[in-house]
């Protein structure tokens, strides 16, 4: 292979004048983590609400849940980000549209909200499945104890359902982190974006992408290890997760 | 709010959007799904082969691919494929590779990791008696896989494989980062040329939505039909 490897490139100053190429990549890594965390919070909040709606006996509620999930699941994430970023400000009343366009850091907020809503549909499906997997006696017992539906969810169903779906939630969280890279298309310079920028400035393609790859692997290992610890400490004896 | 929109731009660009863009997207989806299935099955067989080293290598490949974002993998292969081509053909310099070939290689290698996990689950869902009966009948390992285990595994996993293909169909839109005119790329080109972002992106979203909805409805019907065989 006639490619000029230069692993020292990471310690050379980058053309923006602020630090080395390695600093660029680390800034990208931090932005990836920040975006993914905010997106994950949004995904959990909306996913929980929709997941509960899907599990309620009311037909209207489950239709709303079904429509929401189908809406966010049947369009590519990239197209959804374009809708939020390019289309939404034009369809709003003039004042609101202008305000949206002038928000500082628009790519960051769009990415976090866009990826968050996209992932919330997946969280909702997992949660609804988790609630459905609980024995019917759980809900009946909650009612027999005099809990209202809301209390039943709050104190009985959700705490168990969330622990059961912890393993699939881990992979959804990893997907959230990976999906933030799609926001490169609306101008968010996260880890993949910084690797791409480094490649364009320095022509050291493979070093740049190797570094980004190593960083993504590191995030994965940290998350998987952390979640395994969480799973073990939250396991309910006698349930699937508590082997 | 819809007064200054011009939806006629969609009608004018329909031939370009579908004959060029959508045919690229569908071709890429179909060939990647086929290639991903073939390589994915091989990887699954490696993992289940009982040879420690082979299984370890296959497992590492799957874990590695699954922990990287697709966008990064697309960039990797875009720059790597010319060098791989040079290495394979023994040429003096990195060979030129077209947009389609480059993205096809990317998606086959990437999807193989996901398809292999599905096929592995499918193979493991076959009861032990099946391969045991096959070897009692005197079939070799490859005959037993070819005639007994894989057909059943494939059939059991068909709905999951098709669902993964719908995800793949949506994911092919990410070749946008290489400015390749797939369906979304074509829509975006027209959008930027005519300054009609709103109309074109709404239309692209609607097309993806309808196709994915119809396809997943089809998968649900299929699942209901083949689920009760046992």
Interface residues (C-beta under 8 A of the other chain):
Chain A: X1 X2 X3 X70 X71 X73 X74 X75 X76 X77 X78 X79 X80 X82 X83 X86 X87 X90 X91 X92 X93 X174 X177 X178 X179 X180 X181 X182 X184 X185 X192 X195 X196 X199 X205 X206 X209 X212 X213 X216 X217 X220
Chain B: X1 X2 X64 X67 X68 X69 X70 X71 X72 X75 X76 X79 X80 X83 X86 X87 X93 X94 X170 X171 X173 X174 X176 X177 X184 X188 X197 X198 X201 X202 X204 X205 X208 X209 X212 X213 X216
